[in-house]
Amino acid sequence: MPIRRTATALLALLALSLAACAHRSGLPSADARHWADAQQMVLVTAADWDASGGELRRFDRSGDGWRQVGEAVPVTLGRNGSGWGLGLNPQRGDGPVKREGDGKAPAGVFAIGTAFGYADQATTGLRYQAMTTNDWCIDVPASNYYNKIIDRSTVKAPYLDQSSEPMRRDLHADGDQRYREGFVIEHNQSGTARQGGSCIFAHLWKAPGETTAGCTAMAPDSMDALLAWLDARRKPVFVLLPKAQYAALKRDWKLPEITASEGSP
């Protein structure tokens, strides 16, 4: 019996030692392994959960680290700030949680999906989809097409006529240009969280400082540079975090070092 207890104790010490070595060596946490192959990162930081604006930075992975590309640019977020979303990291409980219609931008780490716009084509390394008058993103939780962009001229199903999210806002919303350029942020990608939030994009802002219903919006020049830089082959990710959460998670999630922009608090 003493020998068995001694062996068990030794195995426990070995496990603790290996865990400590892994932590010291800077190996990615279990969460960070979900985006360990990402070679591009779009990073948005906000002052806190209630902030309706923030800064966007671009990073290229260089070896085991990240290198910033260009300068930080201003963005606007949800009118009610942000809350934990459903992305590549498990949804967390140390803050508000994103829900359908709450006016919050989803926080976390997300895959970047299809680029879209009003033009037939765009300068980008992402897959691009030209939107038509029949393309809508379905924001009705009861629909089987919840959180999907569909062509309503070819798909017939209940609840589609209740969606309030046309992708050609210029044709359906008095010439609105906000979706003239943008890309999908893969929040709640499968749509299985029926009240988890839908139709989350990066797109143009209507005016500087004007907030969104939960998307990330920016100036046209900023979007042009971002789309031209993004390359689907490099498995880009979109990260949005308040500054306190960024500081707390930076090491475990292997996030880049950032420096305050001129004029930032």
N, C-alpha and C positions, 0 to 999 in steps of 0.2 A: 504493500500500500504506500509506504513512504516513497518508493521509487516512482510509482505512478503519479503521485502528487508532484514530485520533483519534475518529472517530464512535462506535466501539464503546465507547471509554472514556467518552465523554460520556453515552451511554445508560446505562452502568452507574452513573455518578455521579447521573444523574437518578433512577434507580430507588432508589438509596440515600437520596436526598434526600426522595423521596415517602414512603418507608417511615418515615423519621425524623419527617416532618411528621405522618403518621398516628399515630405513637406519642405525639408531643407533644400532639396535639389530643384524645387520650383516646378515639379511636374504639375500638369493641369488638374484641377479638381474634377470630380465626376461630371459636374455641370459643364465645365469648359471643354470637355472632350467632345461635346456635341457640335462645337464649331472650331475644333482644333485644325481642320483643313482649310479654314477660310483664309484667303490671301488679301482680301480687301475688307475694310470695316468703315461703315458710315456711323459716326458716333454723335449723338445728340445729348447734351447735358443741360439740365434745368436747375434753377436755384433750389427748388423744393417741390413737394408733391403738388402744391397749389399753383405753381408758376405756369403761366400760359404762353411763355416764350422761352427760348434758350439759344444755344450755339451749336452749330453743326461743324464737325471736322471730318476729314477723310484721312484714312491711314492705309498704307501698303505694308504687308508683312515682309520683313527682311530678316531671314534666318529665324531666330526664336523671338524676335522683337518686332515692334511696329514703328514705322516712320511716317510722320505727318506729311500730307501732300497739300500744298497751298495754305491759305489762311482760313481761320474760323469765320463762318458767316452766320448772320442772325436767322432764326426760324421762329415761326409761331406754332403753338401746340393747341391742345384742346382748351376750350373756354373754361373748363373746370380743372385744368392741370393734367395730371397723369395718374395712372394706377397700374398695378401689375397685370400684364397681359399673358396670353397663352402662346409661347413661342418655343425656342429651342431649349430654354431652361424651364424646370418645373415651376409652376406658379407659386409664388411666395406669399407668406402671410404677414410680413413685417411692413405693412403699408396698405393703402387702399387697393381695391381690386377692380379692374376694368369690367364694366357691364354695358349691355346694349343701351344706347341712348343717354349715357351719363355725361357726355361731353368731355370725357377724359381720353388722352392719348395713351395707348398701351406701353408700359415700361417693360424692359427685359431685352433679350437677344432674339432676333428674328431673321429668318431667311429673306432674301430679296427676290421677289417674283418678277412678273412680266412688266415691262415698260409699256405705257399706253399714251395715246394722244389723239389730237384731231387730224394731224397730217397723215399722209399715206405711209410715210417712213420717217425714221429719226436717226440721228447720229448717236449710237449707243452700242455697247457690247452686250446688252441684255436682249432677250427675245422681245420683240416689239409687236404690239397689237394696235392697229388703227381702229378707233372707235367709230361706230355708226349710230344713226338715230335710234336704232332698235336695241343697242347695247345698254343694259342696266346692271348695276350691282344690287343684289337682292338683300335687303336689310330687314326682312320680315322673318322672325325666328321660327314661325310655324311652317315656312316653306322648305321643301326638300332641297331647294337651291340656295338656302341661306348662306350668305358670305361668298357667293360666286358671281362672276360676271357672265351674263348669258345674253344671247340674242333672242329677244322676246318674239321675233317674227317666226322663229323655227321651234322654240320650246313652248309647249303649252302645259301648264300645271296650275293648281290652285295657288292663290295668294300673290301671284306675280304682279297683278295689277295694283297691289297695295304698296309696292316698293316706292321709296321716295328718292332713289339714287340713280338718276340718268347719267351715263358716262359722257354724253354729248350735252353738257350744260349750256353750251353756246346755242343749241337748238331748242332746249327745253326750259331754260332759265334765263331768258332775256339777254343772251349774248355772253353769259358768264364764261370767263377764260381760265378758271382755276384748274380744269382738267385738260387744258391744251397740251400739257406735258406732265408726266408723272410716272410713278411705278408703284407696284403693289408691295406692301409690307405684310409678310405672311403671318399675321396674327390670327389665332383661331382658324388655322388653315383648313382643317377638315369641316369646320362649321358644326361640329358635334356638340360644342358648348352652346346651347341654343339661346342663351342670354349673355354669351361671353363677349359680344361685340363683333361688328362686321364692317367690311368695306373700308379698311384702313390703308391709306395711301400716303406717299409723299407727293405733293403737287404744288402748283404755283399759288402764291397768296393773292387774295383779292386786292389787298392794299397792305402796305407795311404796318405790322403790328396788329392786324386783324386776325382774331383767333379762328379756330376750326371746331368742328364737331367731334374731333378725335384724331385727325390726321396731323402730319407735319408739313407745314407750308413755307415757301421761300420765294425769293425774287427770281425772275426768269433767268438772269445771268448765272445765278447759283445753280439752278436746276440744269441749265445747259452744260455747265462744267461737270456736274455730278453724273449726268447721263453719259456724256462722252467718255468719262473715266471708268465707269462701271463695266465689268466684264464678267458675264455669267460663268465663264470657264474658270474664274478665280474664286468661285463660291463666296460671293460677298455676303456680309451680314449687316443688319441694321441694329444698332444698340441705342436705347433711350433710357437714361437713368437720372434721377435727381442727384445733386452733387454728394450728399451724405451717403447715399446708397452706392454711388460710384466709388467713393473712397473706401467703403467697407468691403466691397466685392472685388476691387481692382486686382488684388494679389491672387485670390483663388480663381478668378475668371480670366486671368492673364490678359488684362485690358491695358491699353497704351497709357503711357505717361502723358499728361496734358499740362500745358502752361496757360495761365490766365491771359486772355487777350487784352490788348490795350483798351482801357475804359471799362473793363469788367470789374465787378465788385470784389 
